[in-house]
């Protein structure tokens, strides 16, 4: 294993075969990769990537734990995507003041809106802790013991770093399928306020119709500000006394645009990729995860959409949930189509045959890694994973009653000591602004019917027996009964969870029934998953060992990565589609807004984007107002909001999506097919200026 680590370290000194592919760590970015970046047009020094006080990475933030963002001013102004700020925008929206629908601009610091539980984090540094964990025997421990060992070391490192600065914390993550480990030091700022957002019609222009498609005209951005302690400029919990954070460095926004072939770089926090995954794992992903997920979400989305279109209040309640649900519904469909059209499984199978032959000739890890064993393990796990996907897609967030019941069943909402069980209680605040009774009921009826139709009897919760025996198989009657008779929707009242009236509550019976089956499925999956994980780790090690003349980056894991490529067009059906879109193309779509609801926009938007002269926001070469553009950058979920830099390290856009043919990139990257879609910073500033009249922000950003 020590030899493997040496190989891993040595590999990154080689020049990548496919330069556009790769989510590279900044901490140990290979010199050869940097040289390749320079060949593409990167002009900044090596130290300006990670090491210097004004390093480009120091302006990049993890936004909310699920997106990326970038600081663009000396007063802590942050750009991210509109869909990344969606939850915060929704939380400030009411029927009377619907900023989601109408947009928002804080004309002063005092008007900037605080957001509970929203934070940004800066990566401060990284270190390799592989040798430490290997010396403690992490390779030979169970998953639980591995987690304990990592947590112990993480706590030790946290104690050490907090002695220096109490605002810092350390997280240890696995890389290369568990063959390496790095510790990352972060500084988190918990006071982040909403400053500016365009109306939803522009921030989400094209909606589901255009999602994962090209060409795009979406103005997918929102603006927040980091606040800090007024005395120390350090992170601080929300307080009216806090002041705008003053970073040491920030990204310079550029008005110079880009042209075909120009260097493009993203820095951000890609969530998860599985490019080392075996063919068996990909088949499981396609058939047991993606297909069921798409099927269930399709039903849920149809119901939610109908209720949201009928009632503005319902739309506000479900906007964020609908957007998230729709995104991964389309992602699952697209990924499966790409898996089949590209022939990824057969390609993987052919590659695995090469590994088999190489292993037979070298005897590498012959006593540990066995491809046939890996195949058998996946076959054994398939039914449980298939049922588990249907289970999670059906019962997670199914309705408010079940949500509350599961919180009680799992002990998450129980108050009081277990020593006095009769005094233990749960109490729920009124959260009716987050859900709608009619919507919840219809979704529940449809999904529990659907679950029974697709999952074998061994995975059916006991409440189906109640439906059959007490309600003659009528799901609607059962759901009506639960909602009419459960006390779990009683707000701000102590519900004594161990007393007969709660134990016999139909909502609690539903919750206990669901939890029981959920635990059964989890146990079945867990019993096999540890062995699969170990074999997949060995497969990764074998691949790297066999390809000693090639570089290997680690899969994404929500830590900061760099990707580099070029501005480049995309061919659709062999026909060039261009590498940017213009205001004219947006106006044409707006004209279809009466037929396609996703293309609706307020009349002012058409007026603004029909201008004869866009001034400083027009491209200096084409003279046009360019909206969105394409690059070959390697991105995935979590990269949303990632800054897109030019060769000078200047900000030219924000990544917000990929094209349809990039949907398989989580498991297989094809630089000929995959594209990153970014919103042009000139389009962003144009909307802030001409629609929002945000003069103070335009001056603060000081684009050049």
C-alpha positions as CSV (number, residue, x, y, z in Angstrom):
1,X,0.0,0.0,0.0
2,X,2.9,2.4,0.7
3,X,4.2,1.8,-2.8
4,X,0.7,2.7,-4.1
5,X,0.8,6.1,-2.3
6,X,4.2,6.8,-3.9
7,X,2.8,6.0,-7.3
8,X,-0.2,8.3,-6.7
9,X,2.1,11.2,-5.8
10,X,4.3,10.6,-8.8
11,X,1.5,10.3,-11.3
12,X,0.4,14.0,-10.9
13,X,3.7,15.1,-12.4
14,X,2.7,13.9,-15.8
15,X,0.9,16.0,-18.5
16,X,-2.8,15.0,-18.8
17,X,-3.8,13.1,-21.9
18,X,-7.1,14.9,-22.0
19,X,-6.3,18.4,-20.9
20,X,-9.9,19.5,-20.5
21,X,-10.7,16.6,-18.1
22,X,-10.0,16.8,-14.5
23,X,-11.0,18.4,-11.2
24,X,-7.6,19.2,-9.8
25,X,-6.7,19.9,-6.2
26,X,-5.1,23.3,-5.8
27,X,-2.9,22.2,-2.8
28,X,-0.6,19.9,-4.9
29,X,-1.4,21.1,-8.4
30,X,1.3,19.4,-10.6
31,X,3.8,21.7,-12.3
32,X,3.1,19.9,-15.6
33,X,-0.6,20.7,-15.3
34,X,0.2,24.3,-14.6
35,X,2.4,24.3,-17.8
36,X,-0.5,22.9,-19.7
37,X,-2.7,25.7,-18.3
38,X,-0.2,28.2,-19.6
39,X,-0.3,26.5,-23.0
40,X,-4.0,27.1,-23.0
41,X,-3.5,30.8,-22.2
42,X,-3.2,31.1,-18.4
43,X,-1.0,34.2,-17.6
44,X,-0.8,34.3,-13.8
45,X,2.0,32.8,-11.8
46,X,1.9,29.4,-10.2
47,X,1.7,30.9,-6.7
48,X,-1.4,33.0,-7.7
49,X,-3.4,29.8,-7.9
50,X,-3.1,28.7,-4.2
51,X,0.0,29.9,-2.3
52,X,0.2,33.7,-2.4
53,X,-1.8,36.2,-0.2
54,X,-3.6,37.3,-3.3
55,X,-4.2,33.8,-4.6
56,X,-7.2,33.4,-6.9
57,X,-8.6,30.7,-4.7
58,X,-8.9,33.1,-1.8
59,X,-11.9,34.8,-3.5
60,X,-13.8,31.5,-4.0
61,X,-16.3,30.3,-1.3
62,X,-18.4,27.3,-0.5
63,X,-21.9,28.8,-0.5
64,X,-24.3,27.3,1.9
65,X,-22.6,23.9,1.8
66,X,-24.1,23.0,-1.5
67,X,-22.9,25.5,-4.1
68,X,-20.0,27.7,-5.0
69,X,-19.6,31.5,-5.1
70,X,-17.0,34.3,-5.5
71,X,-16.2,37.5,-3.6
72,X,-16.1,40.5,-5.9
73,X,-15.6,43.5,-3.8
74,X,-13.7,44.9,-0.8
75,X,-16.9,44.9,1.1
76,X,-17.6,41.2,0.9
77,X,-20.0,41.1,-2.0
78,X,-20.6,37.6,-3.2
79,X,-21.9,36.3,-6.5
80,X,-23.5,32.9,-6.8
81,X,-26.3,31.4,-9.0
82,X,-29.9,32.4,-8.6
83,X,-30.8,28.8,-8.0
84,X,-28.2,28.6,-5.3
85,X,-29.8,31.5,-3.5
86,X,-33.3,30.1,-4.3
87,X,-34.0,29.0,-0.7
88,X,-33.0,32.3,0.8
89,X,-35.0,34.2,-1.8
90,X,-38.0,32.0,-1.2
91,X,-37.8,32.4,2.6
92,X,-38.1,36.2,2.2
93,X,-41.1,35.9,-0.2
94,X,-44.7,36.4,0.8
95,X,-47.9,36.8,-1.3
96,X,-47.8,40.5,-0.5
97,X,-44.1,40.9,-1.1
98,X,-43.0,38.2,-3.5
99,X,-39.4,38.9,-4.2
100,X,-39.0,35.5,-5.8
101,X,-41.4,36.7,-8.5
102,X,-40.5,40.3,-8.6
103,X,-36.8,40.5,-7.7
104,X,-35.1,42.5,-5.0
105,X,-32.5,45.2,-4.5
106,X,-31.3,46.4,-1.1
107,X,-30.6,50.1,-1.7
108,X,-28.5,50.3,1.5
109,X,-26.6,48.1,3.9
110,X,-29.6,48.4,6.3
111,X,-32.0,46.9,3.8
112,X,-29.8,43.8,3.1
113,X,-31.7,40.7,4.4
114,X,-30.3,38.2,6.9
115,X,-30.7,34.5,6.3
116,X,-31.0,31.9,9.0
117,X,-28.6,28.9,8.6
118,X,-26.9,30.3,5.5
119,X,-23.1,30.5,5.5
120,X,-20.1,30.8,3.3
121,X,-16.7,29.1,3.9
122,X,-13.3,30.0,2.7
123,X,-10.7,27.2,2.2
124,X,-7.5,28.4,4.0
125,X,-5.2,25.4,3.5
126,X,-4.8,21.7,2.9
127,X,-2.5,19.0,4.1
128,X,-2.0,15.3,3.2
129,X,-2.8,13.1,6.2
130,X,-2.7,9.8,4.4
131,X,0.4,8.5,6.1
132,X,-0.9,9.3,9.6
133,X,-4.2,7.3,9.0
134,X,-2.4,4.5,7.2
135,X,0.0,4.1,10.1
136,X,-3.1,3.8,12.4
137,X,-4.4,0.9,10.2
138,X,-7.3,2.6,8.5
139,X,-7.2,0.1,5.6
140,X,-8.0,-2.8,7.9
141,X,-10.9,-1.3,9.9
142,X,-14.6,-1.5,9.4
143,X,-16.4,1.5,8.0
144,X,-17.5,2.6,11.5
145,X,-14.0,2.2,12.9
146,X,-12.6,4.2,9.9
147,X,-15.0,7.0,10.6
148,X,-14.1,7.0,14.3
149,X,-10.4,7.1,13.4
150,X,-10.9,10.0,11.0
151,X,-13.0,11.8,13.5
152,X,-10.3,11.4,16.2
153,X,-7.6,12.8,14.0
154,X,-9.9,15.6,12.8
155,X,-10.6,16.6,16.4
156,X,-6.9,16.6,17.2
157,X,-6.3,18.9,14.2
158,X,-9.2,21.1,15.1
159,X,-7.8,21.5,18.7
160,X,-4.5,22.5,17.2
161,X,-5.8,25.0,14.7
162,X,-8.2,26.6,17.1
163,X,-5.3,27.4,19.4
164,X,-4.1,29.6,16.6
165,X,-7.5,31.0,15.4
166,X,-10.8,30.0,17.0
167,X,-12.7,30.9,13.8
168,X,-11.0,28.0,11.9
169,X,-12.1,24.4,11.6
170,X,-10.7,21.3,9.9
171,X,-12.4,18.6,7.9
172,X,-10.8,15.3,6.6
173,X,-12.0,13.8,3.4
174,X,-11.2,10.6,1.5
175,X,-9.7,10.8,-2.0
176,X,-9.0,8.2,-4.7
177,X,-11.8,5.9,-3.4
178,X,-10.2,5.9,0.1
179,X,-6.6,5.4,-1.0
180,X,-5.6,8.9,0.2
181,X,-6.8,11.4,2.8
182,X,-6.5,15.2,3.0
183,X,-7.3,17.6,5.8
184,X,-8.8,21.0,4.8
185,X,-8.9,24.0,7.0
186,X,-11.9,26.3,6.6
187,X,-13.1,29.7,7.9
188,X,-16.9,29.9,8.0
189,X,-18.9,33.1,8.1
190,X,-22.5,32.5,9.4
191,X,-23.9,36.0,8.7
192,X,-24.7,36.2,5.0
193,X,-27.3,38.6,3.7
194,X,-29.3,38.9,0.5
195,X,-28.5,42.0,-1.5
196,X,-29.9,41.6,-5.1
197,X,-31.9,39.1,-7.2
198,X,-33.5,39.4,-10.5
199,X,-37.1,38.2,-11.0
200,X,-37.6,34.5,-11.2
201,X,-38.5,34.9,-14.9
202,X,-34.9,35.8,-15.6
203,X,-33.0,34.0,-12.9
204,X,-34.7,30.8,-13.9
205,X,-35.5,31.7,-17.5
206,X,-36.2,28.6,-19.6
207,X,-37.1,26.6,-16.5
208,X,-37.5,22.8,-17.0
209,X,-37.8,23.3,-20.8
210,X,-34.2,24.6,-21.1
211,X,-32.6,22.9,-18.1
212,X,-29.4,20.9,-19.2
213,X,-29.9,22.3,-22.7
214,X,-28.1,24.6,-25.1
215,X,-28.6,27.3,-26.2
216,X,-29.4,29.1,-22.9
217,X,-30.3,32.7,-22.0
218,X,-30.7,32.3,-18.3
219,X,-29.6,35.2,-16.1
220,X,-28.7,32.8,-13.3
221,X,-27.2,34.9,-10.6
222,X,-27.9,36.4,-7.2
223,X,-25.9,38.7,-4.9
224,X,-25.2,38.3,-1.2
225,X,-22.9,40.0,1.3
226,X,-20.7,38.5,4.0
227,X,-20.9,40.3,7.4
228,X,-18.3,40.1,10.2
229,X,-17.5,41.3,13.7
230,X,-17.1,45.1,13.6
231,X,-14.0,45.0,15.8
232,X,-12.1,42.0,14.4
233,X,-13.4,41.5,10.8
234,X,-13.8,37.9,11.9
235,X,-16.8,35.5,11.5
236,X,-19.6,36.3,13.9
237,X,-23.2,35.0,14.3
238,X,-25.8,37.4,13.0
239,X,-26.1,40.7,14.8
240,X,-27.4,44.1,13.8
241,X,-24.0,45.4,14.9
242,X,-22.1,43.3,12.3
243,X,-20.5,45.2,9.4
244,X,-19.6,44.1,5.9
245,X,-16.6,41.8,5.7
246,X,-13.4,43.2,4.3
247,X,-11.4,40.4,2.5
248,X,-7.7,40.7,1.7
249,X,-8.4,39.9,-1.9
250,X,-11.3,39.6,-4.2
251,X,-12.0,38.7,-7.9
252,X,-11.7,41.5,-10.5
253,X,-14.8,41.5,-12.7
254,X,-13.9,41.9,-16.3
255,X,-15.9,43.6,-19.1
256,X,-13.5,42.3,-21.8
257,X,-15.4,39.1,-22.5
258,X,-14.0,36.2,-24.4
259,X,-13.6,34.7,-27.8
260,X,-13.5,31.2,-29.3
261,X,-10.5,29.3,-28.0
262,X,-9.8,31.6,-25.0
263,X,-8.6,30.1,-21.8
264,X,-11.3,29.4,-19.2
265,X,-10.9,28.2,-15.6
266,X,-13.4,27.3,-12.9
267,X,-12.7,27.1,-9.2
268,X,-15.4,25.7,-7.0
269,X,-16.8,22.8,-4.9
270,X,-17.9,20.0,-7.2
271,X,-20.1,17.7,-5.2
272,X,-19.7,14.1,-6.4
273,X,-18.3,12.1,-9.3
274,X,-17.9,8.4,-9.8
275,X,-15.4,8.1,-12.6
276,X,-13.5,5.2,-11.1
277,X,-16.8,3.3,-10.7
278,X,-17.0,-0.2,-12.1
279,X,-19.3,-1.3,-14.9
280,X,-21.4,-3.1,-12.2
281,X,-21.7,0.0,-10.2
282,X,-22.8,2.0,-13.3
283,X,-25.4,-0.6,-14.2
284,X,-26.8,-0.4,-10.6
285,X,-26.8,3.4,-10.9
286,X,-28.7,3.3,-14.2
287,X,-31.3,0.7,-13.3
288,X,-31.7,0.8,-9.5
289,X,-31.2,4.5,-8.8
290,X,-31.7,6.8,-11.8
291,X,-34.6,5.0,-13.4
292,X,-36.8,4.7,-10.2
293,X,-35.8,8.3,-9.2
294,X,-37.0,9.7,-12.5
295,X,-40.2,7.6,-12.4
296,X,-41.3,8.8,-8.9
297,X,-40.3,12.4,-9.4
298,X,-42.2,12.6,-12.6
299,X,-45.4,11.8,-10.8
300,X,-44.6,14.2,-7.9
301,X,-43.7,17.1,-10.2
302,X,-46.9,16.8,-12.2
303,X,-49.0,17.2,-9.1
304,X,-46.9,20.0,-7.6
305,X,-46.9,21.9,-10.8
306,X,-50.7,21.8,-11.1
307,X,-51.2,23.1,-7.6
308,X,-48.5,25.7,-7.9
309,X,-50.0,27.1,-11.1
310,X,-53.4,27.3,-9.5
311,X,-52.4,29.2,-6.3
312,X,-49.6,31.8,-5.8
313,X,-49.3,30.9,-2.1
314,X,-48.7,27.3,-3.0
315,X,-46.2,28.3,-5.6
316,X,-44.1,30.2,-3.0
317,X,-44.3,27.2,-0.5
318,X,-43.0,24.7,-3.0
319,X,-40.8,26.7,-5.4
320,X,-37.5,25.6,-3.9
321,X,-38.6,22.0,-3.4
322,X,-40.0,21.8,-7.0
323,X,-36.8,23.2,-8.5
324,X,-34.6,20.7,-6.7
325,X,-36.9,17.8,-7.5
326,X,-37.1,18.8,-11.2
327,X,-33.4,19.3,-11.6
328,X,-32.5,15.7,-10.5
329,X,-35.5,14.3,-12.3
330,X,-34.1,15.6,-15.6
331,X,-30.6,14.7,-14.6
332,X,-31.5,11.1,-14.0
333,X,-33.3,10.8,-17.3
334,X,-30.4,12.5,-19.2
335,X,-27.7,10.5,-17.5
336,X,-29.4,7.2,-18.3
337,X,-29.8,8.2,-22.0
338,X,-26.1,9.2,-22.1
339,X,-25.0,5.9,-20.5
340,X,-26.8,4.0,-23.2
341,X,-26.0,6.3,-26.2
342,X,-22.3,6.5,-25.4
343,X,-22.1,2.9,-24.5
344,X,-20.4,3.6,-21.2
345,X,-21.1,0.2,-19.6
346,X,-19.6,-1.7,-22.5
347,X,-16.6,0.6,-22.5
348,X,-16.1,0.0,-18.8
349,X,-16.5,-3.8,-19.3
350,X,-13.8,-3.8,-22.0
351,X,-11.5,-1.8,-19.8
352,X,-12.1,-4.1,-16.9
353,X,-11.0,-7.0,-19.1
354,X,-7.7,-5.2,-19.6
355,X,-7.3,-4.9,-15.8
356,X,-8.1,-8.6,-15.4
357,X,-5.3,-9.5,-17.9
358,X,-2.9,-7.1,-16.4
359,X,-3.6,-8.4,-12.9
360,X,-3.1,-12.0,-14.0
361,X,0.3,-11.1,-15.4
362,X,1.5,-8.9,-12.5
363,X,-0.4,-10.6,-9.6
364,X,-1.1,-7.1,-8.2
365,X,-3.3,-7.3,-5.1
366,X,-4.3,-10.8,-6.2
367,X,-5.3,-11.7,-2.7
368,X,-7.4,-8.6,-2.1
369,X,-9.0,-7.5,-5.4
370,X,-11.3,-9.9,-7.3
371,X,-13.5,-8.6,-10.2
372,X,-15.8,-11.6,-10.1
373,X,-16.4,-11.1,-6.4
374,X,-17.2,-7.4,-7.1
375,X,-19.8,-8.5,-9.7
376,X,-21.4,-11.0,-7.3
377,X,-21.6,-8.3,-4.5
378,X,-23.4,-5.9,-6.8
379,X,-25.9,-8.6,-8.0
380,X,-26.6,-9.4,-4.3
381,X,-27.3,-5.8,-3.4
382,X,-29.3,-4.8,-6.5
383,X,-32.9,-5.5,-5.2
384,X,-32.3,-3.6,-1.9
385,X,-30.9,-0.6,-3.7
386,X,-33.8,-0.6,-6.2
387,X,-36.3,-0.7,-3.3
388,X,-34.2,1.8,-1.4
389,X,-34.5,4.4,-4.2
390,X,-38.2,3.9,-4.4
391,X,-38.5,4.1,-0.6
392,X,-36.5,7.4,-0.3
393,X,-38.1,9.0,-3.3
394,X,-41.6,8.1,-2.0
395,X,-41.4,8.6,1.7
396,X,-38.8,11.3,2.2
397,X,-40.7,14.6,2.5
398,X,-43.9,12.8,1.5
399,X,-46.1,14.9,3.7
400,X,-45.9,16.9,6.9
401,X,-47.5,14.3,9.1
402,X,-45.0,11.6,8.1
403,X,-42.1,14.1,8.4
404,X,-43.1,14.8,12.0
405,X,-43.8,11.1,12.8
406,X,-40.4,10.1,11.6
407,X,-38.7,12.8,13.6
408,X,-40.4,11.3,16.7
409,X,-39.6,7.7,15.7
410,X,-36.0,8.5,15.2
411,X,-35.8,10.5,18.4
412,X,-34.9,13.7,16.6
413,X,-37.8,15.7,18.0
414,X,-38.1,14.1,21.4
415,X,-37.6,16.3,24.4
416,X,-36.9,14.9,27.9
417,X,-34.9,12.2,29.5
418,X,-35.3,8.5,28.5
419,X,-35.2,7.7,32.2
420,X,-38.7,9.2,32.4
421,X,-40.3,8.1,29.2
422,X,-43.8,9.1,30.1
423,X,-42.6,12.7,30.4
424,X,-40.9,12.7,27.0
425,X,-42.7,14.8,24.4
426,X,-42.5,16.4,21.0
427,X,-43.7,19.9,20.1
428,X,-43.9,21.3,16.6
429,X,-44.1,24.9,15.6
430,X,-46.6,26.1,13.0
431,X,-44.8,25.7,9.7
432,X,-47.9,26.0,7.4
433,X,-46.0,28.5,5.3
434,X,-43.8,25.5,4.1
435,X,-46.5,23.1,2.9
436,X,-50.1,22.8,1.6
437,X,-52.7,20.3,2.8
438,X,-54.3,19.6,-0.6
439,X,-50.9,19.2,-2.3
440,X,-49.5,17.0,0.4
441,X,-52.6,14.7,0.3
442,X,-52.7,14.3,-3.5
443,X,-48.9,13.6,-3.6
444,X,-49.2,11.1,-0.8
445,X,-52.1,9.2,-2.5
446,X,-50.3,9.0,-5.8
447,X,-46.9,8.0,-4.4
448,X,-48.0,5.2,-2.1
449,X,-50.0,3.7,-4.9
450,X,-47.0,3.9,-7.2
451,X,-44.7,2.4,-4.5
452,X,-46.8,-0.7,-4.2
453,X,-46.8,-1.1,-8.0
454,X,-43.1,-1.1,-8.3
455,X,-41.6,-2.7,-5.2
456,X,-41.8,-6.4,-4.1
457,X,-44.0,-7.4,-1.2
458,X,-41.1,-7.9,1.2
459,X,-40.4,-4.1,1.1
460,X,-44.0,-3.0,1.7
461,X,-44.5,-1.2,5.0
462,X,-47.2,-2.6,7.3
463,X,-49.6,0.3,6.7
464,X,-50.5,-1.3,3.4
465,X,-52.2,-4.1,5.4
466,X,-54.3,-1.4,7.1
467,X,-55.2,0.0,3.7
468,X,-56.3,-3.4,2.5
469,X,-58.1,-4.7,5.7
470,X,-59.7,-1.5,7.0
471,X,-60.2,0.6,3.8
472,X,-60.7,-2.1,1.2
473,X,-57.5,-1.1,-0.7
474,X,-58.7,2.5,-1.0
475,X,-55.5,4.7,-0.6
476,X,-57.5,7.9,-0.8
477,X,-59.8,6.9,2.1
478,X,-56.8,5.9,4.1
479,X,-54.9,9.1,3.5
480,X,-58.1,11.1,4.3
481,X,-58.4,9.2,7.6
482,X,-54.8,9.8,8.6
483,X,-55.0,13.5,8.0
484,X,-58.4,13.8,9.7
485,X,-57.4,11.9,12.8
486,X,-53.7,12.4,13.5
487,X,-52.7,14.8,16.2
488,X,-49.3,15.3,14.8
489,X,-50.4,18.4,12.9
490,X,-51.4,20.1,16.2
491,X,-49.0,23.0,16.6
492,X,-47.2,24.3,19.7
493,X,-48.7,21.5,21.9
494,X,-46.8,18.9,23.9
495,X,-47.3,15.5,22.4
496,X,-46.3,12.9,24.9
497,X,-44.6,10.4,22.6
498,X,-44.8,7.3,24.9
499,X,-48.4,7.6,25.9
500,X,-51.2,5.5,24.4
501,X,-52.9,8.3,22.5
502,X,-49.8,9.0,20.5
503,X,-48.6,5.5,20.0
504,X,-52.0,4.7,18.5
505,X,-52.1,7.9,16.5
506,X,-52.6,7.0,12.8
507,X,-49.8,9.3,11.8
508,X,-47.4,7.6,14.3
509,X,-48.6,4.1,13.0
510,X,-47.7,5.3,9.5
511,X,-44.3,6.7,10.7
512,X,-43.3,3.5,12.6
513,X,-44.4,1.4,9.7
514,X,-42.2,3.4,7.3
515,X,-39.3,3.5,9.6
516,X,-39.3,-0.3,10.1
517,X,-39.0,-1.0,6.4
518,X,-36.5,1.8,5.9
519,X,-34.3,0.3,8.6
520,X,-34.7,-3.1,6.9
521,X,-33.6,-1.8,3.5
522,X,-30.6,0.2,5.1
523,X,-29.4,-2.9,6.9
524,X,-29.6,-5.0,3.7
525,X,-27.6,-2.4,1.8
526,X,-25.1,-1.8,4.6
527,X,-24.3,-5.6,5.0
528,X,-23.0,-5.6,1.4
529,X,-21.8,-2.0,0.8
530,X,-18.7,-2.2,2.9
531,X,-17.3,-5.1,0.9
532,X,-18.3,-3.3,-2.4
533,X,-16.5,-0.1,-1.3
534,X,-13.3,-2.0,-0.5
535,X,-13.4,-3.8,-3.9
536,X,-14.0,-0.5,-5.7
537,X,-11.1,1.0,-3.8
538,X,-8.9,-1.8,-5.0
539,X,-10.1,-1.4,-8.5
540,X,-9.1,2.3,-8.4
541,X,-5.7,1.3,-7.0
542,X,-5.3,-1.3,-9.8
543,X,-6.2,1.3,-12.5
544,X,-3.7,3.8,-11.2
545,X,-1.0,1.2,-10.9
546,X,-1.6,-0.2,-14.4
547,X,-1.6,3.3,-15.9
548,X,1.6,4.6,-14.3
549,X,2.3,6.8,-17.4
550,X,-0.9,8.7,-17.0
551,X,-2.1,11.3,-14.5
552,X,-5.1,10.7,-12.2
553,X,-7.2,13.2,-10.3
554,X,-9.5,12.2,-7.5
555,X,-13.3,12.1,-7.8
556,X,-15.2,15.2,-6.6
557,X,-16.1,15.2,-3.0
558,X,-17.3,18.8,-2.2
559,X,-13.8,20.1,-1.7
560,X,-12.3,22.9,-3.8
561,X,-11.1,21.9,-7.3
562,X,-9.8,23.7,-10.3
563,X,-10.7,22.8,-13.9
564,X,-9.3,24.4,-17.0
565,X,-10.3,24.4,-20.7
566,X,-11.3,26.7,-23.5
567,X,-14.2,28.7,-24.7
568,X,-15.6,26.4,-27.4
569,X,-18.8,25.8,-29.3
570,X,-20.9,22.7,-29.3
571,X,-22.3,20.8,-32.3
572,X,-25.9,19.6,-32.0
573,X,-26.6,16.9,-34.5
574,X,-23.4,17.8,-36.2
575,X,-24.5,21.4,-36.7
576,X,-22.5,24.1,-34.9
577,X,-24.6,25.9,-32.3
578,X,-22.2,28.7,-31.5
579,X,-20.3,29.4,-28.2
580,X,-22.5,32.2,-26.9
581,X,-26.1,33.5,-27.0
582,X,-27.3,37.0,-27.6
583,X,-30.1,39.3,-26.5
584,X,-31.9,38.8,-29.8
585,X,-32.2,35.0,-29.0
586,X,-33.7,35.8,-25.6
587,X,-36.3,38.2,-27.1
588,X,-37.3,35.5,-29.6
589,X,-38.0,33.1,-26.7
590,X,-39.9,35.7,-24.7
591,X,-42.2,36.1,-27.7
592,X,-43.2,32.5,-27.2
593,X,-44.0,33.1,-23.5
594,X,-47.8,32.9,-24.2
595,X,-47.3,29.3,-25.4
596,X,-44.3,28.1,-23.3
597,X,-44.7,29.2,-19.6
598,X,-40.9,28.8,-19.0
599,X,-40.3,31.6,-21.6
600,X,-42.5,34.1,-20.0
601,X,-40.8,37.3,-18.9
602,X,-42.1,40.7,-17.8
603,X,-42.5,43.3,-20.6
604,X,-39.7,45.4,-19.2
605,X,-37.3,42.6,-19.8
606,X,-38.1,42.4,-23.5
607,X,-37.8,46.2,-23.7
608,X,-34.4,46.3,-22.0
609,X,-33.0,43.4,-24.2
610,X,-34.4,44.9,-27.4
611,X,-32.1,48.0,-27.0
612,X,-30.2,49.2,-30.0
613,X,-27.1,50.0,-27.9
614,X,-25.9,48.1,-24.8
615,X,-23.1,50.4,-24.1
616,X,-20.2,49.1,-22.1
617,X,-21.9,45.7,-21.7
618,X,-21.8,44.9,-25.4
619,X,-19.0,42.7,-26.6
620,X,-16.2,44.7,-28.1
621,X,-15.8,42.3,-31.1
622,X,-19.4,41.3,-32.0
623,X,-21.1,44.5,-30.7
624,X,-23.8,42.3,-29.3
625,X,-25.1,41.8,-25.8
626,X,-23.8,38.3,-25.0
627,X,-25.8,36.4,-22.4
628,X,-24.4,32.8,-21.8
629,X,-21.4,31.0,-23.1
630,X,-19.8,27.6,-23.4
631,X,-16.5,26.2,-22.2
632,X,-14.9,22.8,-22.0
633,X,-14.5,23.0,-18.2
634,X,-15.1,19.9,-16.2
635,X,-17.9,20.5,-13.7
636,X,-20.6,18.8,-11.8
637,X,-23.3,19.5,-9.2
638,X,-21.9,21.8,-6.5
639,X,-20.0,23.8,-9.1
640,X,-23.1,25.9,-9.5
641,X,-22.0,29.5,-8.8
642,X,-18.4,28.7,-9.5
643,X,-16.4,31.7,-10.9
644,X,-15.2,31.4,-14.4
645,X,-11.9,33.1,-14.9
646,X,-10.0,34.2,-18.0
647,X,-6.2,33.8,-18.5
648,X,-5.5,36.8,-16.3
649,X,-7.5,35.4,-13.4
650,X,-10.3,37.9,-14.0
651,X,-14.0,37.0,-13.6
652,X,-15.9,36.6,-16.8
653,X,-18.8,34.4,-15.8
654,X,-20.6,32.1,-13.3
655,X,-21.0,28.4,-14.1
656,X,-24.6,27.3,-13.8
657,X,-25.3,24.2,-15.9
658,X,-24.0,21.7,-18.3
659,X,-25.4,20.6,-21.7
660,X,-27.5,17.4,-22.3
661,X,-24.5,15.4,-23.4
662,X,-22.6,16.3,-20.2
663,X,-25.1,14.4,-18.0
664,X,-23.0,11.3,-18.0
665,X,-19.9,13.3,-16.9
666,X,-20.2,12.2,-13.3
667,X,-19.1,8.8,-14.4
668,X,-17.5,9.4,-17.8
669,X,-16.1,12.8,-19.2
670,X,-16.0,13.4,-22.9
671,X,-14.4,16.7,-23.8
672,X,-15.9,16.5,-27.3
673,X,-19.4,16.3,-26.0
674,X,-19.5,17.9,-22.5
675,X,-19.8,21.7,-22.0
676,X,-20.0,24.0,-19.1
677,X,-22.6,26.7,-19.5
678,X,-21.9,30.0,-17.8
679,X,-23.7,33.3,-17.5
680,X,-21.7,36.2,-18.9
681,X,-20.7,38.8,-16.2
682,X,-21.7,41.5,-18.6
683,X,-25.2,40.2,-18.7
684,X,-25.2,40.1,-14.9
685,X,-24.0,43.7,-14.6
686,X,-26.4,44.8,-17.3
687,X,-29.4,43.5,-15.3
688,X,-28.1,45.0,-12.1
689,X,-27.6,48.3,-13.8
690,X,-30.5,48.7,-16.3
691,X,-33.2,46.7,-14.5
692,X,-32.1,47.1,-10.8
693,X,-30.6,50.5,-11.0
694,X,-28.1,49.2,-8.4
695,X,-25.7,52.1,-8.8
696,X,-24.0,51.5,-5.4
697,X,-23.3,47.9,-6.3
698,X,-22.0,48.7,-9.7
699,X,-19.6,51.2,-8.2
700,X,-18.6,48.8,-5.5
701,X,-17.8,46.0,-8.0
702,X,-15.8,48.4,-10.2
703,X,-15.7,46.1,-13.3
704,X,-13.0,46.9,-15.8
